[in-house]
Amino acid sequence: MELEILPKIYFYFDARRWRVLKAKHDSGNFVTTDHPVCVHKPGYGINYGQQFAPGFGLADRDILLPLSSKTALIGRLAGEEDIVEVDRHTVESFNATVMGFALRQVYAADDQYRYNRSPYFPIGCGATLLHDPNFKVRDG
């Protein structure tokens, strides 16, 4: 079913300007999940659980896509197509959003990855993810 829909959404990916994010040496690692392509509204805050967000064609949405532990993509309808080195905060924010779209699994190079949480809680770490009340395994 997913392969049948691909030709219909190519246009939405091709219309975007893609920024490559490279994590600096001391910035930690990007994670990916079992639902890695994320449609995210920038400035919306931490995005726990917006699993099937609409918006591949909406101008106010970003498409986030992790590529490796040190590289990720952000697609926007406006902006630069470039490569930028990003700091720890950017990696942690990216991870929180990508993890919010996960169904059941988070994949990482090791268990030391970090992610943003609510301003009232400390930064989360992969080693303690199973104890984080914001992340629960979903049905479906």
Buried (B, 14 or more C-beta within 10 A) or exposed (E): EEEEEEEEEEEBBEEBEBBBBBBEEEBBBBBBBEBBBBBBBEEEEBBBEBBEBEBBEEEEBBBBBBEEBBBBBBBBBEEEEEEEEBEBEBBBBBBBBBBBBBEEEBEBBEEEBBBBBEEEEEBBBBEEBEEBEBBEEEEE
